[in-house]
Amino acid sequence: MDYREQPPPAGLAAWLACTWTRTVGASGVVRVLPDGCTDLIAHPDGRVAVAGPDTEPVLASVGPNSSIAAVRFRPGAGAAILGVPLRSLRDDRPTLTELWGDDGARLQERLAAARSDSERIRLLLAAVAARRQGLPDPLVAAAAARLQRRSRVRVGELASDLGLSERQLLRRFDHAVGYGPKVLARVLRLQRLLALPPAEDLAWAAQLAGYADQAHMSAEVRRLAGLTPATLRAEHVRFPQDALADAA
């Protein structure tokens, strides 16, 4: 399996975290882990799946000798392009035509005619650029950036620092991220854990990732990944999104 990420064009950096491609030699199942983001995933037949913000692992079947190309929205940025509240996409995989209608169907026709992943990426980027109607919610972006640096923050404290009530913050997160700041904090802790060297002692890894202790880490990792921390870190392959499902 070959997974590669590339930075987005500078003009789309406020919306996109990266573009990515994945090529699979043999068929199998991939465990997709929550990362706080939303993706547009183009398959070779042109079909585009919208991978909504996940709160649990997704087991995705992949065929032999298949490749996909995708763009990944930053936490809180997808709603500004997709045109729907991200709460409606939580733990879901609708097709792009379900969201964009004829525009989505026309894009999928062009993607089906594309001859390479790089061409599919260019088409996806052009579609994102064409649908920009304003920057992502700046307060949600600021909150998400703070949670990426320090995930154990009280919601009331976060809201107060941004000049919002808790209800206002939760409503804006629900629209822009797909769930509240507490869930995003859990997801970001998981991503920090996955970024650590696999040989790191589990107790020390829990501290570095921002968990209260090893028991806290075990509970959250089981909930988000469906695996124990030891199994996840032992089987987690080079890239930050996927672990082989047969590790379960």
N, C-alpha and C positions, 0 to 999 in steps of 0.2 A: 504494500500500500504506500502510495506516494502522496503526501499532503504538503502543499506549499502556500504560504501567505505572501502577499505583496502589499505595501502601503497604498492607500487610495490616492488619487490625484489631489494636488493641493487645494483645488477649488471645491472638493467634496469632503475634505478632512473633518469639517464640522459635523457631518452626517455619518460618515463611514469610518469604521475601525480598520478595515482591510478588505482586499479581495482575496479569494482563495480558490484553489483547485485541488481535486482529489482524484487520483487514478487508482483503480483497484485491479489487480491481476486475477485473483481467484475470488469466487463468490463467498459470501459469508454474511455476518451480522456485525454491525458497528454500534457500540454504545455511545450515544451522543449525550454529553453532559451539559447541564445548565451553565450559562456564562453571562446572563444578563442582557444578551444581544438578540437581535432579530435578523434573519438572513433571507435573501432571495437566492434560491438554489435552482440553477438551470441544468436540466438533464439533456443528454444528447438528442433526444426526440423533440426538444424544444419546450417540453413541459416545465413550468416554473412552480416550485413549491415555496410557500411562504412559511418559514420556520419561526413560529411565534416564540415569545419568551417562555422558556421552560422552567418548571419548578420540580421536575423529576427527570430521571434518565429516559431516553427514547431509544429503543432498539430498532435500528433501520437495516433492512435487508439490502445488500448490494450484489449486483450481478457480476459475472466474470468479465474481465477486460472492459470495465465501464469507467467513465470519467464524468465528473460534474464540475461546473464552474459557478462561483457564487460571489455575492457581495454581502458584507456583514455590517449592519448598522451599529453605531455606538449605543450604549444604554441610554434610553430616553430620546433617541433620534429617529426611530423608525416611524412613529406616528406622523411626523412632519412630511414624510414622503409617501407612505402607504395610504394615508388619507382616512384611517380608521383608528379609534382608540385601541391601544395595544392590549387592554384588558380583554377585548373581544377575540384576540388571537392567542391568549395564554394557553399553553400546552396543546396547541392545535397546529395543523399543517394544511391550510387551505391552498388551493391553486391561485395563481395570480389572476386568472380570469374571474374568479369569485369576487375579487376586490376591485379590479380595474375594468371589468367587462370587456368591451370591444378593444380598448387600448391594450389590455393584457393579452387578448387573443392575437392581435397583430404582432405584438412583441414576440410571442411564442412562435409564430410563423417564421419570423426572421431568425430566431434562435435555432429553429429546426433546420434552416438552410445554412447555418454557420458551419464552417469546416474545421474549426479548432476551438479549444478552450479560450485562447486569447481573444478570438473574435467574439465569443459569447460574453466574455468579460467586458469588452468594449461596448457591446449592445446593452448590457445591464447598466453600465456606468452612464451611458447616454440617456437611458430611461430615467435613472435617478436624477440626473441633472435637469431633465425636462420637467420634472414634477416638483422641483423646489418651489415652495411658496412662502418661505420664511425660515429663519433659523430655528433649531430645536429650542424648547423651553429653557431659557438660560438659568433659571433657578433650579430646575431638575438637573441640568447638566452640572451646575456647581455642587449640588448635593451628591450626585453620583461620583464626581471627582473626589469629594471629601471621603466618601465611603470607600473608595479605592485605596486611599491612603490610610484610613483608620476606620475599620468596619464596626467597631464596638462603640457606637454613638447612639445616645438616646434620641428617639424620634422627636420628643418635645424640645430637646436642646437643638437639634438640627433645624427644626422649623423656626425656632426663635432666632437663631443666627441668620436665617434667610429672610426674616421679617414676615413670616407666615404663621397662621395658626396650624395646629396639627391636622385639622380637617382639610384645610387648603392644601397642605403638603401631600397628604394621602391622596386627595382627589387628583392632583397634578401628576403624581407618580403613577396612579392607576391608569391615567390616560397615556402618558408618555413612555412609561417603562413596562406596564402591564401588571405590576404588583407593587406592594409598598416597599419603603426603605428597609424594613427588617428583613424581608426576603432577599432583596438585592444584597444586603450585607452578608447574608449566609452564602449566597452564590459567589460573591467576590472572595470570601474566605476560602471556599473550595478552590477557586482558581489560583489563589496564592499558594495553597497547599500543593497543587499540581505543578507549580513552577519551581518547587524546591527539589534539590537532588534526591533521587529515590533512596540513597543510602542514609539520609538524615534520620537520626533517632526520632521515633514517633512523638515522644513527649516534647522534644525540642522543636520538632516540626509544628506541633500544635501551637506552641508559643509564638514561633515565627510567623505563622499564618494568621494569628490573631484570635485563636480560640481561648476560652477561659482555662481549659485544661484538656487532657487527653480524652476524658469521658465526653466532654462537650464536643470535641472533634468527631469522635466515633458516632455520636447520635446524629449530628448534622450530615456527615458524609454518607451514612446509611440512607438517610432521608433523600438526599439529592442525587446520589450516585448508585444506590442499591447495592453497595459493596462495603466491606470493612475498609478503613484507611490503609491497612497493610496490603490487602489484596489490590486495591485501587492503585496504590503507588508502585507496587511490584509489576503490575500488568500494564500500567499506563504507558502508551507509546509516545514517540517523540513530540507529537504536536499537542496543543492544549485542548483540543475539542473532543477527541475520541479515544476510547479505550476498547480493546477487543471484548466483545460481549461474552465470549466463552470463558473469560476470566471469572464470570459469576459462578 
